[in-house]
Amino acid sequence: MNRRVGRPQGGPRGSTQQANALAEFLLTLTGGMTVRELAARYHVGKTLWGEYRSGQKIIPLELLKRLVQDHTRDERTRHLQTETAARLHAAAVEGARQAPAPMVPQPTSPATAPASAEPAAARARPAANPDQAPAGRHRPRPLILVAGGAAIAVFAVLGLLLGPGVLGRDEVFAVGPGGHGVFRWDGSDATGWTKIGDGAKRLYSGPAGLFATGTDDRFYKYEGRPGRWSLIGESGGDFAVSGAHVYRLATDSQSVDVWNGQGTSWTRIGGPAVRLYGGEPGLFATSPEDGWIFRYSGRPFDWKGVGTAGASFALTDRHLYGLTPELTAVNRWLADDPAAPWPPWAYAVGPAAELHGGPAGLFSTDPSRERLRVLTEPAPGVAAQSWQDIGAAGAEVAVGRGAVYVLTKDRSQILRWSPGSGTWQRIGGPAQTLTAG
């Protein structure tokens, strides 16, 4: 088959015969295209395409099947080629696995892993509260007092539930059952829970601090001392923390605002949105018109579209990930690649049901919504990253700087999983909701 003028591809240079066989198949399949053309069409870098076609790395199976679909016109031939592709891919992966690889920490036994649970529910807007307190006072004050004594009793027995393990540096906050009591886990020892507020509905945390939707539906900031909270705004449809700022989506979803840092003063920075995503890579919002995701530049009303609609998005310490609407693949935004084609996204890993991100990494529930996985680095000789099962999913998932925290399905336990140890430990519960940062 004739190939375009350009740098010679050369023969396969894979580490196994199976990898070379897959590379030959791929080279024949895509022989009419240059790596530049492949990169532009499939949103995978030119370097990776060269490594795929030389056998140095194994192409992801989903991408390989798509190539067969695109490059084979006859239906019968396409079916046979798909079977051949799957067989060669399986052989190449198996060959790569036989090579020495670093040991991957395994989860502990089911007795110490979270019980089977459903994924976190979508965020609901705060319901109207008939007992809403009157506005007016802006000085620091405690959250609305609701049955704080009962919540203290619940968290006082946490020491009996805790297992051994090295405690992390994350700041973890939880609301007691029924919204009664706000607590901080300092991680210093097995009894490191301190009551810092009397009640809340939802918590948000990040470099800018700890924030809460109170039992009166208004928005508060924790002042760093137990019982000291400042009213900073009214209710909102969604909130997000990114860097030194906290952002609010209006209750009617018609505007995005940023808190000015004092009192209850907010500045409008954007129009209608559906959901806010905040983290170290910045502030992002999805559009109500077409579901596209936009990044805030830092200047009011200056937003840049960075991707099309997705079923779920999540931020780690460096990247924005998006789950395709069909839930079949997770892609990574190529923020620092000006040469990337539009849309500037690259395939990262396979199917998922919901994404959860933070500095500790990217996590997801599997398609059945029963298991929790972590995104791992590629194995030797394999180009693609993969999902590693770490335990059962829960009612809520919070990703901190050094670990992931799961509130079990029945909300009776808070569990912590560290990528370093690969094991679970109980750190508290029961709780209504949690956050980590």
Buried (B, 14 or more C-beta within 10 A) or exposed (E): EEEEEEEEBEEBEBBBEBBBBBBBBBBEBBBEBBBBBBBBEBBBBBEBBBBBBBBBBBBBBBBBBBBBEBBBEEEEEBEEBBEBBBEBBEBBBEBBEEEEEEEEEEBBEEEBBBBBBEBBEEEEBBEEBEEBBEEEEEEBBBBBEBBBEEBBEBBEEBEEBBBEBEBBEBBBBBBBBBBBBBBBBBBEEBBBBEBBBBBBBBBBBBEBBBBBBBBBBBBBBBBEEBBBBBBBBBBBBBBBBBBEBBBBBBBEBEBBBBBEEEEBEBEBBBBBBBBBBBBBBBBBBBBEEEBBBBBBEEEBEEBEEBBBBBBBBBBBBEBBBBBBEEBEBBBBBBBEEEEBBEBBBBBBBBBBBBBBBBBBBBBBBBEEBBBBBBBBEEBEBBBBBBBBEBBBBBBBBBBBBBBBBBBBBEBBBBBBBBBEBBBBBBBBBBBBBBBBB
